């Protein structure tokens, strides 16, 4: 799941997410889930189906 603030332009959002993905891959190379964020964007990945959480 990837989110950017509503006031962030598409190119800035894309760049933010790419940088966050790279940072998470370096910091958490073997994790099955991680969360990364900055001032403009948030990224979460997991091997758990997000639609099943809370059911």
N, CA, C and O atoms as a MOPAC input file, in Angstrom:
PM7 MOZYME 1SCF
protein

 N      0.85500 1    -1.14200 1     0.00000 1
 C      0.00000 1     0.00000 1     0.00000 1
 C      0.91300 1     1.21900 1     0.00000 1
 O      1.89800 1     1.27200 1     0.73600 1
 N      0.58100 1     2.17800 1    -0.81700 1
 C      1.37500 1     3.40000 1    -0.91300 1
 C      0.43800 1     4.60400 1    -0.87900 1
 O     -0.59600 1     4.62500 1    -1.54600 1
 N      0.81600 1     5.58900 1    -0.10000 1
 C      0.01600 1     6.80400 1     0.03600 1
 C      0.91100 1     8.02800 1    -0.01800 1
 O      2.02300 1     8.03200 1     0.51100 1
 N      0.40600 1     9.06400 1    -0.66500 1
 C      1.06700 1    10.36900 1    -0.63200 1
 C      0.06800 1    11.38900 1    -0.10400 1
 O     -1.14400 1    11.21500 1    -0.22900 1
 N      0.59400 1    12.45000 1     0.48400 1
 C     -0.28300 1    13.52900 1     0.93700 1
 C     -1.05200 1    14.08100 1    -0.25400 1
 O     -0.56400 1    14.04700 1    -1.38400 1
 N     -2.23900 1    14.58400 1    -0.00600 1
 C     -3.10700 1    15.07900 1    -1.07300 1
 C     -2.51500 1    16.27300 1    -1.81600 1
 O     -2.83600 1    16.48500 1    -2.98500 1
 N     -1.65900 1    17.05400 1    -1.16500 1
 C     -1.10000 1    18.24200 1    -1.80500 1
 C      0.22200 1    17.96600 1    -2.53100 1
 O      0.84300 1    18.89600 1    -3.04500 1
 N      0.65300 1    16.71700 1    -2.57800 1
 C      1.91600 1    16.35700 1    -3.22400 1
 C      1.66800 1    16.05700 1    -4.70000 1
 O      0.78400 1    15.27200 1    -5.04200 1
 N      2.45000 1    16.68500 1    -5.56500 1
 C      2.31200 1    16.47200 1    -7.00900 1
 C      2.73400 1    15.05000 1    -7.36300 1
 O      3.53300 1    14.43600 1    -6.65600 1
 N      2.19300 1    14.53300 1    -8.45900 1
 C      2.40800 1    13.15100 1    -8.86500 1
 C      3.88800 1    12.80600 1    -9.01400 1
 O      4.31400 1    11.74000 1    -8.56900 1
 N      4.68100 1    13.68600 1    -9.63400 1
 C      6.10400 1    13.37900 1    -9.82200 1
 C      6.85400 1    13.33700 1    -8.49100 1
 O      7.76200 1    12.52400 1    -8.31400 1
 N      6.48000 1    14.20600 1    -7.56100 1
 C      7.10000 1    14.20900 1    -6.23600 1
 C      6.68000 1    12.95400 1    -5.46800 1
 O      7.49600 1    12.34100 1    -4.78000 1
 N      5.42800 1    12.58300 1    -5.58700 1
 C      4.92000 1    11.37200 1    -4.94600 1
 C      5.66300 1    10.14700 1    -5.46100 1
 O      6.12600 1     9.31900 1    -4.67600 1
 N      5.77400 1    10.03400 1    -6.75700 1
 C      6.45900 1     8.89600 1    -7.37300 1
 C      7.90800 1     8.81100 1    -6.91800 1
 O      8.39500 1     7.73400 1    -6.57600 1
 N      8.58600 1     9.93400 1    -6.91600 1
 C      9.97700 1     9.98200 1    -6.46900 1
 C     10.08900 1     9.59700 1    -4.99400 1
 O     10.98400 1     8.84300 1    -4.61100 1
 N      9.19500 1    10.10700 1    -4.18400 1
 C      9.18500 1     9.80000 1    -2.75800 1
 C      9.00600 1     8.29900 1    -2.53500 1
 O      9.72100 1     7.69500 1    -1.73500 1
 N      8.05400 1     7.70400 1    -3.24200 1
 C      7.80600 1     6.27500 1    -3.07500 1
 C      8.98900 1     5.44600 1    -3.55500 1
 O      9.34600 1     4.45800 1    -2.91400 1
 N      9.60000 1     5.82600 1    -4.66500 1
 C     10.77600 1     5.10100 1    -5.15300 1
 C     11.92100 1     5.16400 1    -4.14700 1
 O     12.59100 1     4.16000 1    -3.90300 1
 N     12.14500 1     6.33000 1    -3.56900 1
 C     13.19700 1     6.47600 1    -2.56000 1
 C     12.86900 1     5.66900 1    -1.30100 1
 O     13.75300 1     5.05400 1    -0.70500 1
 N     11.60900 1     5.67400 1    -0.90700 1
 C     11.19300 1     4.92700 1     0.27800 1
 C     11.32900 1     3.42700 1     0.05000 1
 O     11.77200 1     2.70400 1     0.94200 1
 N     10.95500 1     2.95500 1    -1.12500 1
 C     11.11900 1     1.53700 1    -1.46700 1
 C     12.59000 1     1.14400 1    -1.38900 1
 O     12.93000 1     0.11400 1    -0.80600 1
 N     13.44900 1     1.95000 1    -1.96600 1
 C     14.89000 1     1.65500 1    -1.93600 1
 C     15.41500 1     1.60600 1    -0.51000 1
 O     16.19000 1     0.71600 1    -0.15700 1
 N     14.99200 1     2.56200 1     0.31000 1
 C     15.45000 1     2.62000 1     1.69800 1
 C     14.96700 1     1.40700 1     2.49400 1
 O     15.72600 1     0.83000 1     3.27300 1
 N     13.70100 1     1.02100 1     2.29900 1
 C     13.15200 1    -0.13400 1     3.00900 1
 C     13.86900 1    -1.41400 1     2.58100 1
 O     14.15500 1    -2.27100 1     3.41800 1
 N     14.16000 1    -1.54900 1     1.30000 1
 C     14.88000 1    -2.73600 1     0.81900 1
 C     16.27200 1    -2.82500 1     1.43300 1
 O     16.73900 1    -3.91900 1     1.74800 1
 N     16.93300 1    -1.69400 1     1.60500 1
 C     18.26200 1    -1.69000 1     2.22400 1
 C     18.19500 1    -1.95200 1     3.72700 1
 O     19.00100 1    -2.71000 1     4.26800 1
 N     17.23700 1    -1.32500 1     4.39500 1
 C     17.13700 1    -1.42900 1     5.84700 1
 C     16.50600 1    -2.74100 1     6.31900 1
 O     16.80700 1    -3.21700 1     7.41300 1
 N     15.63900 1    -3.32000 1     5.50200 1
 C     14.88400 1    -4.51900 1     5.90500 1
 C     14.91700 1    -5.57000 1     4.79500 1
 O     13.85800 1    -5.97100 1     4.31300 1
 N     16.08800 1    -6.02400 1     4.37700 1
 C     16.17700 1    -6.87700 1     3.19300 1
 C     15.47400 1    -8.22400 1     3.30300 1
 O     15.04200 1    -8.76600 1     2.28600 1
 N     15.34700 1    -8.77500 1     4.48800 1
 C     14.74300 1   -10.10100 1     4.60200 1
 C     13.39500 1   -10.09200 1     5.32200 1
 O     12.83000 1   -11.15100 1     5.59500 1
 N     12.88700 1    -8.91700 1     5.62500 1
 C     11.59700 1    -8.82900 1     6.31000 1
 C     10.45000 1    -9.14700 1     5.36400 1
 O     10.50300 1    -8.82900 1     4.17600 1
 N      9.41800 1    -9.77500 1     5.90300 1
 C      8.22500 1   -10.07800 1     5.11900 1
 C      7.21500 1    -8.94800 1     5.18500 1
 O      6.22900 1    -8.94300 1     4.44700 1
 N      7.45800 1    -7.99600 1     6.06400 1
 C      6.62900 1    -6.79800 1     6.09300 1
 C      7.44800 1    -5.63600 1     6.62000 1
 O      8.37100 1    -5.80800 1     7.41600 1
 N      7.08800 1    -4.45300 1     6.15800 1
 C      7.80300 1    -3.25100 1     6.58000 1
 C      6.94500 1    -2.03100 1     6.29600 1
 O      6.02700 1    -2.06300 1     5.47600 1
 N      7.26900 1    -0.96800 1     6.99000 1
 C      6.62800 1     0.32400 1     6.77400 1
 C      7.73400 1     1.35200 1     6.62400 1
 O      8.67700 1     1.38700 1     7.41500 1
 N      7.60900 1     2.18600 1     5.60400 1
 C      8.55000 1     3.27100 1     5.40300 1
 C      7.77100 1     4.55400 1     5.18100 1
 O      6.68400 1     4.53000 1     4.60400 1
 N      8.31500 1     5.67200 1     5.63100 1
 C      7.61000 1     6.93900 1     5.45100 1
 C      8.59100 1     8.09100 1     5.39500 1
 O      9.74600 1     7.99200 1     5.81000 1
 N      8.08100 1     9.18000 1     4.86600 1
 C      8.80100 1    10.44800 1     4.86400 1
 C      7.75200 1    11.54000 1     5.01400 1
 O      6.59100 1    11.25100 1     5.30300 1
 N      8.14400 1    12.76400 1     4.82300 1
 C      7.19500 1    13.87300 1     4.97300 1
 C      6.08600 1    13.82400 1     3.92500 1
 O      4.97300 1    14.28700 1     4.17700 1
 N      6.38500 1    13.26100 1     2.74500 1
 C      5.43000 1    13.30100 1     1.64000 1
 C      4.69600 1    11.99700 1     1.36900 1
 O      3.63600 1    12.01200 1     0.74400 1
 N      5.23900 1    10.85300 1     1.83000 1
 C      4.62000 1     9.58000 1     1.45900 1
 C      4.81200 1     8.52300 1     2.53500 1
 O      5.67000 1     8.63500 1     3.41100 1
 N      3.97900 1     7.49200 1     2.43600 1
 C      4.04000 1     6.34000 1     3.32500 1
 C      3.89400 1     5.08800 1     2.48200 1
 O      3.11400 1     5.04700 1     1.53000 1
 N      4.66100 1     4.06300 1     2.85000 1
 C      4.64200 1     2.80500 1     2.12300 1
 C      4.55400 1     1.67200 1     3.12700 1
 O      5.25100 1     1.68000 1     4.14200 1
 N      3.70100 1     0.69800 1     2.84800 1
 C      3.63300 1    -0.51000 1     3.67300 1
 C      3.58100 1    -1.70200 1     2.75000 1
 O      2.82700 1    -1.71300 1     1.77600 1
 N      4.38600 1    -2.71100 1     3.05500 1
 C      4.25300 1    -3.96300 1     2.32400 1
 C      4.24700 1    -5.11000 1     3.30700 1
 O      4.81000 1    -5.02500 1     4.39800 1
 N      3.59300 1    -6.19400 1     2.89300 1
 C      3.44700 1    -7.34900 1     3.76200 1
 C      3.10300 1    -8.56300 1     2.91600 1
 O      2.52300 1    -8.43700 1     1.83700 1
 N      3.46100 1    -9.73300 1     3.40900 1
 C      3.03700 1   -10.94400 1     2.72900 1
 C      1.66000 1   -11.38900 1     3.22500 1
 O      1.17000 1   -12.44700 1     2.82800 1
 N      1.03800 1   -10.59200 1     4.08600 1
 C     -0.31400 1   -10.83300 1     4.57000 1
 C     -1.29600 1   -10.06300 1     3.69500 1
 O     -1.05700 1    -8.90200 1     3.36300 1
 N     -2.38700 1   -10.69900 1     3.32700 1
 C     -3.41600 1   -10.04200 1     2.54000 1
 C     -4.07000 1    -8.96300 1     3.40200 1
 O     -4.68800 1    -9.27300 1     4.42000 1
 N     -3.93700 1    -7.70700 1     3.00300 1
 C     -4.45200 1    -6.59100 1     3.80300 1
 C     -5.96200 1    -6.65900 1     3.98300 1
 O     -6.47500 1    -6.18000 1     4.99500 1
 N     -6.68700 1    -7.24000 1     3.03100 1
 C     -8.13900 1    -7.31700 1     3.15200 1
 C     -8.56600 1    -8.32900 1     4.21300 1
 O     -9.71500 1    -8.30800 1     4.65400 1
 N     -7.65700 1    -9.21500 1     4.63100 1
 C     -7.98400 1   -10.20500 1     5.65500 1
 C     -7.70600 1    -9.70500 1     7.06900 1
 O     -8.15200 1   -10.32400 1     8.03500 1
 N     -6.98900 1    -8.61500 1     7.20900 1
 C     -6.66500 1    -8.09000 1     8.53200 1
 C     -7.93400 1    -7.56600 1     9.18900 1
 O     -8.68400 1    -6.80100 1     8.58400 1
 N     -8.16600 1    -7.97600 1    10.41300 1
 C     -9.33100 1    -7.51500 1    11.15600 1
 C    -10.57600 1    -8.34500 1    10.93800 1
 O    -11.62000 1    -8.04400 1    11.51600 1
 N    -10.49700 1    -9.36800 1    10.13000 1
 C    -11.67200 1   -10.23500 1     9.91600 1
 C    -11.68100 1   -11.37400 1    10.89400 1
 O    -12.59000 1   -12.20300 1    10.86700 1

